[in-house]
Amino acid sequence: PASLDRASEVWSPLLPPPAWCREPGAHSSEGLSGGGPLGAPGLRTRLLVTGLFGTGLAAAWLWARAKKEQRQQRRRMEALRSAAVGQGDFHLVDHTGRPRCKADFAGQWVLLYFGFTHCPDICPEELEKLAGVVRRLDAEPGQPAVQPLFVTVDPERDDVAAMGRYVREFHPRLLGLTGTAEQVSEAGRAYRVYYSAGPRDEDQDYIVDHSIIIYLLNPDGLFTDYYSRSKTEEQITASVRRHMARFRSAFS
């Protein structure tokens, strides 16, 4: 019959039988590239595409996060500069009796903390953290040395001798700075530091309430960043390292 003739023209025993006459359960490898295992090349392609897509998403996310952090840092610095933080000078005496001003530390990175030697816990913790940051950076080849400074907010009790006994407990480069009540007040105003002595007990002892902030000054003597009590030693170290890498002197 004509219908069988047409079928024989299309179907030859040398070709795979059409679907209407295959045995149940039979599969054809027709259309698979390379003649390898079923779907293997397609699976590899899909895995490759998925991997590339995932890598692209991760890179885009990291780029977006870095840009966001840069924007936040710029806004933060603009706000702090508008408040004129750290733009003033100070005139104090270090724990060896040598007069000091901010210009003495030009060309150095400085980590600065305000506190007092009779502080029961917070000041020692923050100074340990500050000293730890300095030690970490000292251990990194090629990093410039950081000068740690401790300014008292309790000049009545923290004289030169008291500061000398105190700072040696933390780091050999830590300088303790003190002065008259007016000189300490001048330094505090320059960095927007709050401090206030509390009531005295029967032994005339008292606690000084004060801001808990570590300041970073760059080699130009300019305020660059600050770190609250919530920042860890590792976080501060990483931040200082980034500032060092990006620094370009405004006077060169």
VOBA-1610 file (N, C-alpha, C; in pm, whole numbers, padded with zeros to 5 digits, always signed):
BEGIN
Pro+00083-00121+00000Pro+00000+00000+00000Pro+00086+00125+00000Ala+00027+00232-00045Ala+00104+00357-00057Ala+00154+00405+00075Ser+00074+00384+00182Ser+00118+00433+00313Ser+00240+00358+00360Leu+00251+00225+00332Leu+00368+00149+00372Leu+00488+00189+00289Asp+00464+00219+00159Asp+00575+00264+00075Asp+00637+00392+00131Arg+00549+00485+00173Arg+00603+00611+00227Arg+00679+00587+00356Ala+00629+00496+00437Ala+00698+00467+00563Ala+00834+00406+00540Ser+00842+00317+00436Ser+00971+00252+00409Ser+01072+00349+00355Glu+01022+00456+00289Glu+01116+00557+00240Glu+01179+00635+00356Val+01099+00650+00464Val+01148+00729+00576Val+01229+00644+00672Trp+01184+00518+00689Trp+01247+00433+00792Trp+01328+00325+00727Ser+01452+00319+00758Ser+01542+00216+00709Ser+01592+00138+00829Pro+01621+00012+00816Pro+01678-00064+00928Pro+01808-00006+00978Leu+01875+00075+00895Leu+02002+00136+00939Leu+01981+00256+01030Leu+01856+00305+01038Leu+01825+00420+01121Leu+01746+00376+01242Pro+01748+00453+01351Pro+01666+00417+01468Pro+01520+00413+01429Pro+01447+00313+01477Pro+01305+00302+01443Pro+01229+00422+01497Pro+01126+00461+01426Pro+01044+00571+01475Pro+00976+00534+01605Ala+00932+00636+01677Ala+00876+00614+01809Ala+00758+00519+01808Trp+00679+00517+01692Trp+00557+00436+01694Trp+00585+00288+01686Cys+00715+00248+01657Cys+00742+00106+01652Cys+00860+00063+01739Arg+00903+00148+01839Arg+01008+00106+01929Arg+00951+00013+02035Glu+01041-00072+02087Glu+01000-00157+02196Glu+00983-00073+02321Pro+00889-00112+02407Pro+00868-00036+02531Pro+00998-00030+02613Gly+01026+00086+02669Gly+01145+00103+02753Gly+01271+00133+02676Ala+01269+00128+02544Ala+01390+00156+02465Ala+01418+00305+02462His+01547+00342+02465His+01586+00484+02460His+01680+00505+02343Ser+01674+00625+02291Ser+01765+00658+02182Ser+01871+00754+02234Ser+01995+00736+02185Ser+02102+00829+02219Ser+02110+00943+02119Glu+02013+00947+02028Glu+02014+01050+01925Glu+01997+01187+01989Gly+02080+01281+01947Gly+02071+01418+01997Gly+02165+01444+02113Leu+02231+01338+02168Leu+02326+01361+02277Leu+02463+01390+02218Ser+02527+01495+02264Ser+02656+01531+02206Ser+02764+01438+02254Gly+02851+01399+02160Gly+02969+01323+02195Gly+02944+01176+02215Gly+02818+01133+02219Gly+02789+00993+02235Gly+02830+00939+02370Gly+02855+01026+02472Gly+02896+00982+02605Gly+02777+00941+02687Pro+02797+00929+02818Pro+02688+00891+02905Pro+02573+00989+02894Leu+02454+00940+02924Leu+02332+01017+02903Leu+02338+01150+02979Gly+02332+01260+02908Gly+02322+01393+02965Gly+02449+01447+03028Ala+02561+01371+03025Ala+02680+01416+03097Ala+02732+01551+03048Pro+02750+01571+02917Pro+02800+01702+02872Pro+02707+01815+02912Gly+02578+01794+02905Gly+02483+01897+02943Gly+02491+01930+03091Leu+02511+01829+03174Leu+02524+01850+03316Leu+02648+01931+03349Arg+02759+01897+03282Arg+02882+01972+03305Arg+02864+02118+03266Thr+02796+02140+03156Thr+02772+02277+03111Thr+02689+02354+03212Arg+02584+02286+03261Arg+02498+02354+03359Arg+02574+02386+03488Leu+02657+02290+03531Leu+02735+02315+03651Leu+02833+02430+03632Leu+02896+02435+03513Leu+02989+02543+03484Leu+02918+02677+03483Val+02803+02683+03417Val+02727+02808+03410Val+02683+02851+03550Thr+02637+02753+03629Thr+02593+02784+03766Thr+02710+02838+03849Gly+02827+02773+03835Gly+02943+02819+03909Gly+02985+02959+03870Leu+02988+02986+03739Leu+03025+03120+03693Leu+02925+03225+03740Phe+02797+03188+03737Phe+02693+03280+03780Phe+02708+03312+03929Gly+02734+03205+04008Gly+02753+03225+04151Gly+02874+03310+04182Thr+02984+03287+04109Thr+03104+03367+04128Thr+03078+03514+04094Gly+03004+03534+03986Gly+02970+03671+03947Gly+02885+03741+04051Leu+02789+03669+04107Leu+02705+03727+04212Leu+02788+03763+04335Ala+02880+03672+04374Ala+02964+03698+04491Ala+03053+03820+04468Ala+03111+03830+04348Ala+03197+03944+04319Ala+03117+04075+04319Ala+02996+04070+04264Ala+02911+04189+04262Ala+02872+04231+04403Trp+02844+04132+04489Trp+02807+04162+04627Trp+02924+04224+04702Leu+03044+04168+04684Leu+03162+04222+04751Leu+03192+04365+04704Trp+03176+04388+04574Trp+03199+04522+04520Trp+03099+04621+04577Ala+02971+04580+04582Ala+02867+04668+04635Ala+02890+04697+04783Arg+02933+04594+04858Arg+02959+04615+05000Arg+03076+04710+05021Ala+03183+04694+04941Ala+03299+04782+04953Ala+03260+04927+04922Lys+03180+04947+04818Lys+03134+05082+04784Lys+03049+05141+04896Lys+02963+05058+04955Lys+02879+05106+05065Lys+02964+05148+05184Glu+03065+05067+05216Glu+03153+05100+05328Glu+03230+05228+05301Gln+03274+05247+05176Gln+03345+05369+05141Gln+03255+05491+05157Arg+03128+05479+05113Arg+03034+05591+05127Arg+03009+05622+05275Gln+02990+05518+05354Gln+02967+05539+05497Gln+03088+05604+05563Gln+03208+05559+05524Gln+03330+05617+05582Gln+03345+05763+05544Arg+03314+05795+05417Arg+03323+05936+05374Arg+03226+06024+05453Arg+03101+05976+05468Arg+03002+06054+05542Arg+03045+06072+05688Arg+03100+05965+05744Arg+03147+05970+05883Arg+03259+06071+05900Met+03356+06068+05810Met+03469+06160+05819Met+03426+06305+05794Glu+03333+06324+05701Glu+03284+06459+05674Glu+03214+06517+05796Ala+03135+06432+05863Ala+03065+06477+05983Ala+03164+06513+06094Leu+03268+06431+06110Leu+03366+06456+06215Leu+03451+06579+06185Arg+03487+06596+06058Arg+03567+06714+06023Arg+03485+06842+06040Ser+03356+06832+06010Ser+03272+06950+06027Ser+03261+06988+06175Ala+03279+06889+06263Ala+03278+06916+06407Ala+03415+06961+06457Ala+03513+06966+06368Ala+03650+07013+06399Ala+03716+06928+06507Val+03693+06797+06504Val+03752+06709+06604Val+03903+06700+06581Gly+03981+06719+06685Gly+04125+06701+06679Gly+04200+06806+06601Gln+04136+06916+06565Gln+04205+07017+06487Gln+04281+07116+06575Gly+04251+07114+06704Gly+04323+07201+06795Gly+04454+07139+06840Asp+04529+07213+06916Asp+04658+07167+06967Asp+04642+07131+07115Phe+04746+07075+07173Phe+04749+07055+07318Phe+04890+07083+07369His+04898+07122+07495His+05027+07151+07559His+05027+07083+07694Leu+05092+06968+07702Leu+05092+06884+07820Leu+05234+06844+07857Val+05247+06760+07957Val+05377+06709+08002Val+05369+06557+08002Asp+05472+06491+07948Asp+05466+06344+07948Asp+05514+06288+08081His+05509+06156+08094His+05538+06093+08223His+05687+06097+08262Thr+05770+06153+08174Thr+05911+06175+08209Thr+05936+06321+08247Gly+05831+06404+08237Gly+05846+06545+08270Gly+05873+06634+08151Arg+05874+06577+08030Arg+05905+06655+07910Arg+05779+06721+07855Pro+05784+06853+07827Pro+05668+06919+07766Pro+05639+06860+07628Arg+05509+06847+07599Arg+05467+06787+07472Arg+05352+06868+07412Cys+05355+06876+07277Cys+05242+06931+07203Cys+05216+06841+07083Lys+05109+06867+07013Lys+05073+06778+06903Lys+05179+06774+06794Ala+05247+06885+06775Ala+05350+06892+06670Ala+05465+06795+06695Asp+05485+06754+06821Asp+05592+06659+06852Asp+05570+06524+06786Phe+05449+06496+06746Phe+05416+06364+06690Phe+05389+06370+06539Ala+05424+06483+06478Ala+05409+06494+06333Ala+05496+06389+06264Gly+05444+06331+06160Gly+05515+06226+06088Gly+05490+06087+06143Gln+05410+06077+06250Gln+05381+05948+06311Gln+05230+05921+06311Trp+05198+05793+06304Trp+05060+05751+06332Trp+05044+05747+06483Val+04932+05800+06531Val+04910+05810+06676Val+04775+05748+06711Leu+04774+05665+06816Leu+04650+05619+06878Leu+04641+05686+07015Leu+04532+05757+07037Leu+04518+05845+07152Leu+04395+05806+07234Tyr+04415+05798+07367Tyr+04302+05763+07455Tyr+04303+05855+07576Phe+04183+05900+07617Phe+04165+05983+07735Phe+04107+05896+07848Gly+04169+05904+07967Gly+04119+05827+08080Gly+04185+05874+08208Phe+04189+05787+08309Phe+04254+05824+08435Phe+04306+05700+08506Thr+04409+05718+08585Thr+04480+05603+08642Thr+04401+05532+08750His+04305+05597+08813His+04224+05533+08916His+04101+05463+08859Cys+04091+05459+08729Cys+03977+05392+08665Cys+03983+05243+08699Pro+03873+05185+08750Pro+03879+05047+08798Pro+03884+04940+08689Asp+03823+04966+08574Asp+03817+04858+08475Asp+03823+04904+08330Ile+03743+05002+08291Ile+03731+05039+08149Ile+03862+05091+08092Cys+03928+05181+08163Cys+04054+05237+08110Cys+04161+05129+08093Pro+04181+05043+08193Pro+04279+04937+08170Pro+04244+04847+08052Glu+04116+04817+08036Glu+04074+04733+07923Glu+04102+04801+07790Glu+04069+04930+07782Glu+04090+05002+07656Glu+04238+05022+07627Leu+04317+05045+07729Leu+04461+05060+07706Leu+04527+04928+07669Glu+04478+04818+07725Glu+04526+04686+07683Glu+04493+04662+07536Lys+04373+04702+07497Lys+04332+04688+07357Lys+04421+04774+07266Leu+04441+04898+07307Leu+04526+04989+07229Leu+04666+04933+07215Ala+04722+04885+07326Ala+04857+04828+07323Ala+04862+04704+07234Gly+04755+04625+07236Gly+04748+04506+07150Gly+04750+04542+07003Val+04680+04650+06968Val+04680+04697+06829Val+04822+04736+06788Val+04890+04810+06875Val+05027+04854+06845Val+05118+04733+06826Arg+05105+04633+06913Arg+05189+04513+06900Arg+05161+04438+06771Arg+05034+04428+06734Arg+04999+04359+06610Arg+05060+04429+06489Leu+05049+04561+06486Leu+05103+04636+06372Leu+05256+04632+06371Asp+05317+04633+06489Asp+05463+04622+06497Asp+05512+04490+06438Ala+05429+04386+06448Ala+05469+04254+06400Ala+05454+04238+06249Glu+05394+04338+06183Glu+05374+04330+06039Glu+05488+04400+05966Pro+05567+04328+05888Pro+05680+04389+05818Pro+05637+04506+05729Gly+05712+04612+05735Gly+05685+04726+05648Gly+05586+04827+05701Gln+05519+04796+05812Gln+05423+04891+05867Gln+05496+04996+05951Pro+05457+05122+05938Pro+05519+05225+06022Pro+05481+05207+06168Ala+05567+05251+06257Ala+05540+05241+06400Ala+05426+05334+06440Val+05344+05289+06533Val+05233+05369+06586Val+05272+05417+06725Gln+05249+05545+06751Gln+05278+05601+06882Gln+05150+05603+06967Pro+05146+05526+07076Pro+05029+05530+07164Pro+05042+05642+07268Leu+04931+05714+07290Leu+04927+05824+07388Leu+04810+05804+07483Phe+04833+05835+07610Phe+04728+05829+07712Phe+04722+05964+07781Val+04610+06035+07766Val+04593+06166+07826Val+04499+06153+07945Thr+04541+06203+08060Thr+04456+06194+08178Thr+04341+06295+08172Val+04229+06257+08232Val+04119+06351+08254Val+04104+06378+08404Asp+04206+06341+08479Asp+04207+06357+08625Asp+04341+06416+08669Pro+04370+06541+08627Pro+04502+06598+08656Pro+04527+06619+08805Glu+04423+06623+08886Glu+04443+06642+09030Glu+04522+06527+09092Arg+04491+06403+09049Arg+04561+06287+09106Arg+04670+06233+09013Asp+04654+06254+08882Asp+04748+06194+08785Asp+04861+06291+08752Asp+04956+06299+08844Asp+05073+06382+08817Asp+05174+06301+08735Val+05291+06358+08712Val+05392+06293+08629Val+05431+06157+08685Ala+05454+06150+08815Ala+05496+06024+08876Ala+05387+05918+08865Ala+05262+05956+08889Ala+05151+05860+08881Ala+05135+05808+08739Met+05150+05896+08643Met+05138+05853+08502Met+05252+05759+08465Gly+05371+05788+08517Gly+05486+05702+08487Gly+05467+05560+08539Arg+05414+05549+08662Arg+05389+05415+08719Arg+05282+05342+08641Tyr+05186+05416+08591Tyr+05070+05352+08527Tyr+05100+05303+08386Val+05160+05386+08302Val+05174+05352+08160Val+05270+05236+08136Arg+05365+05214+08228Arg+05461+05106+08205Arg+05398+04968+08213Glu+05273+04963+08262Glu+05203+04835+08271Glu+05147+04791+08137Phe+05148+04877+08036Phe+05078+04846+07912Phe+05170+04828+07791His+05251+04926+07762His+05339+04917+07644His+05459+05007+07665Pro+05578+04963+07624Pro+05698+05045+07647Pro+05697+05179+07573Arg+05618+05190+07464Arg+05613+05317+07391Arg+05497+05407+07436Leu+05412+05357+07523Leu+05297+05436+07565Leu+05343+05558+07645Leu+05303+05676+07600Leu+05334+05800+07670Leu+05211+05845+07749Gly+05232+05874+07877Gly+05127+05931+07959Gly+05140+06082+07960Leu+05031+06153+07935Leu+05033+06299+07927Leu+04942+06358+08034Thr+04994+06455+08106Thr+04917+06524+08209Thr+04949+06673+08202Gly+04892+06749+08294Gly+04914+06893+08295Gly+04825+06958+08397Thr+04810+07088+08387Thr+04719+07159+08475Thr+04575+07128+08432Ala+04482+07165+08519Ala+04341+07143+08486Ala+04305+07217+08356Glu+04360+07336+08338Glu+04329+07413+08216Glu+04390+07348+08092Gln+04511+07297+08103Gln+04575+07231+07988Gln+04502+07102+07949Val+04462+07025+08048Val+04387+06903+08019Val+04252+06937+07957Ser+04188+07041+08007Ser+04060+07084+07951Ser+04075+07127+07805Glu+04185+07197+07775Glu+04213+07239+07637Glu+04226+07118+07544Ala+04300+07015+07590Ala+04316+06895+07509Ala+04183+06823+07491Gly+04105+06817+07598Gly+03975+06752+07589Gly+03882+06822+07491Arg+03882+06954+07493Arg+03797+07028+07399Arg+03838+07002+07255Ala+03968+06990+07232Ala+04015+06969+07094Ala+03960+06839+07035Tyr+03935+06739+07121Tyr+03887+06610+07073Tyr+03744+06580+07115Arg+03674+06685+07159Arg+03533+06672+07197Arg+03514+06564+07303Val+03606+06561+07399Val+03601+06462+07506Val+03516+06515+07621Tyr+03422+06434+07664Tyr+03343+06467+07783Tyr+03408+06402+07905Tyr+03419+06476+08014Tyr+03460+06414+08140Tyr+03407+06498+08257Ser+03377+06429+08365Ser+03322+06496+08481Ser+03351+06411+08605Ala+03411+06472+08708Ala+03441+06401+08832Ala+03313+06382+08913Gly+03297+06261+08967Gly+03181+06230+09048Gly+03199+06272+09193Pro+03100+06243+09274Pro+03108+06281+09416Pro+03217+06203+09489Arg+03273+06264+09591Arg+03379+06201+09669Arg+03319+06120+09784Asp+03384+06007+09812Asp+03340+05928+09926Asp+03412+05973+10052Glu+03397+05896+10161Glu+03456+05937+10289Glu+03608+05939+10285Asp+03667+05865+10190Asp+03813+05865+10174Asp+03860+05967+10071Gln+03769+06052+10027Gln+03797+06153+09924Gln+03830+06090+09789Asp+03789+05966+09770Asp+03809+05899+09641Asp+03688+05930+09551Tyr+03709+05927+09422Tyr+03601+05956+09328Tyr+03630+05891+09193Ile+03525+05878+09115Ile+03534+05824+08980Ile+03510+05938+08881Val+03582+05934+08770Val+03563+06035+08665Val+03486+05972+08550Asp+03368+06026+08524Asp+03290+05981+08408Asp+03348+06047+08284His+03370+05970+08177His+03434+06030+08059His+03401+05952+07932Ser+03427+06014+07819Ser+03409+05949+07688Ser+03504+05831+07678Ile+03458+05725+07612Ile+03541+05604+07595Ile+03569+05587+07446Ile+03672+05652+07398Ile+03703+05652+07255Ile+03854+05649+07234Ile+03897+05569+07138Ile+04036+05570+07093Ile+04041+05648+06961Tyr+04128+05747+06954Tyr+04139+05831+06835Tyr+04262+05790+06753Leu+04247+05799+06621Leu+04359+05775+06530Leu+04396+05905+06461Leu+04524+05942+06472Leu+04576+06060+06401Leu+04674+06013+06296Asn+04669+06076+06178Asn+04762+06036+06072Asn+04892+06116+06084Pro+04993+06085+06001Pro+05123+06155+06014Pro+05118+06305+05991Asp+05009+06356+05931Asp+04993+06501+05919Asp+04940+06563+06047Gly+04912+06480+06148Gly+04857+06530+06273Gly+04707+06549+06269Leu+04643+06500+06163Leu+04499+06520+06145Leu+04421+06401+06199Phe+04309+06430+06262Phe+04220+06326+06309Phe+04170+06246+06189Thr+04180+06114+06198Thr+04148+06027+06086Thr+04032+05932+06114Asp+04025+05880+06236Asp+03919+05786+06270Asp+03910+05773+06421Tyr+03804+05708+06467Tyr+03789+05684+06610Tyr+03726+05547+06630Tyr+03745+05490+06750Tyr+03700+05355+06780Tyr+03634+05353+06918Ser+03510+05312+06920Ser+03436+05305+07046Ser+03473+05179+07122Arg+03416+05166+07239Arg+03446+05051+07324Arg+03404+04919+07258Ser+03305+04923+07171Ser+03255+04800+07107Ser+03351+04743+07004Lys+03447+04822+06957Lys+03542+04774+06857Lys+03646+04682+06920Thr+03673+04573+06852Thr+03771+04478+06903Thr+03912+04517+06859Glu+04009+04453+06923Glu+04149+04474+06886Glu+04172+04441+06739Glu+04112+04332+06693Glu+04128+04290+06553Glu+04065+04392+06458Gln+03948+04443+06492Gln+03881+04541+06406Gln+03959+04671+06398Ile+04010+04717+06509Ile+04089+04841+06509Ile+04217+04823+06428Thr+04283+04710+06446Thr+04406+04683+06371Thr+04378+04686+06221Ala+04271+04620+06178Ala+04236+04617+06036Ala+04206+04756+05984Ser+04137+04838+06064Ser+04104+04974+06022Ser+04229+05059+06009Val+04317+05053+06108Val+04441+05132+06102Val+04524+05089+05980Arg+04530+04961+05956Arg+04604+04910+05841Arg+04549+04968+05710Arg+04417+04972+05698Arg+04356+05030+05576Arg+04390+05178+05562His+04382+05252+05673His+04415+05395+05667His+04561+05416+05627Met+04649+05331+05678Met+04790+05342+05641Met+04809+05319+05491Ala+04739+05221+05438Ala+04755+05187+05296Ala+04704+05300+05206Arg+04602+05372+05252Arg+04540+05476+05168Arg+04601+05613+05190Phe+04685+05628+05290Phe+04730+05762+05328Phe+04817+05828+05222Arg+04783+05954+05196Arg+04865+06041+05112Arg+04873+06175+05185Ser+04994+06218+05215Ser+05009+06341+05294Ser+04949+06461+05222Ala+04880+06545+05299Ala+04823+06666+05242Ala+04930+06773+05220Phe+05050+06751+05271Phe+05154+06853+05263Phe+05266+06815+05167Ser+05253+06702+05098Ser+05360+06661+05008Ser+05335+06710+04867
//
